[in-house]
Amino acid sequence: MSERRRASGQRGKAGAKPASGRAASRVTKAGGSAAPAPARVTTGASARAIGATTPAARRRSRSAAPTVARPAAAERRGLEAQVRELTAALEAERARHARQLAALRRETDRKLAAMMSEIVALRHHEARAAMLARLLEEREAVPTSGAPEEGDIDGEASGPAGG
C-alpha cells in the first residue's frame, strides 16, 4: 500500500473496506453486489473513549457554528436598552401601585364618612328620645289636682266659655 493511501485510511482493491452510507446505496442501486457492512454499535463510556459518535451527534457538531462575540459597544447598547425597558416597567408599576393605594384610600374614606353619618343620626335619635322621656317625667310629676282635663292638651278648660 502506498504511503498516501495509508495516511488517508484507504486500502488497496484486495483489502477494500465494504462501502457504507450513501456510497453503499449507490453501489447496490447500480446493481453491484456489495452489501453494506454491519454497523458496529458502541454505547456508553467505551464509545466516548474510542471517539465513536452517533449520526445525530455528528449532525449537531457540524451544525453548531462557533458564536461570534458581539462587539462591546453593541452589547452595551443592548444592555442599556434592557435597563431602559426595565426602568420604564418599574415606573409604570409604581404608578399603578400609587393609583391602587389612592383608590383604596378613597374607598375607606367613603366608608368612614358613611359610618360617621350613621353615628350622628343615632346620636340625634338618642338625644330626641332622652328629651321626650324628660317631658314625660315632667308631666307625670305635675299634681293631679291642677292637671288639665283629659281632652285638653294646652291646659285650657273646655266648656261653654272656652268655645
Stockholm file with secondary structure:
# STOCKHOLM 1.0

chainA/1-163         MSERRRASGQRGKAGAKPASGRAASRVTKAGGSAAPAPARVTTGASARAIGATTPAARRRSRSAAPTVARPAAAERRGLEAQVRELTAALEAERARHARQLAALRRETDRKLAAMMSEIVALRHHEARAAMLARLLEEREAVPTSGAPEEGDIDGEASGPAGG
#=GR chainA/1-163 SS CCHHHHHHTCCCSTTCCCCCTHHHHHHHHTTCCCCCCCCCCCCHHHHHHHTCCCHHHHHHHHHCCCCCCCCHHHHHHHHHHHHHHHHHHHHHHHHHHHHHHHHHHHHHHHHHHHHHHHHHHHHHHHHHHHHHHHHHHHHHHSCSTTCCCTTCSSSCCCSTTTC
#=GC SS_cons         CCHHHHHHTCCCSTTCCCCCTHHHHHHHHTTCCCCCCCCCCCCHHHHHHHTCCCHHHHHHHHHCCCCCCCCHHHHHHHHHHHHHHHHHHHHHHHHHHHHHHHHHHHHHHHHHHHHHHHHHHHHHHHHHHHHHHHHHHHHHHSCSTTCCCTTCSSSCCCSTTTC
//
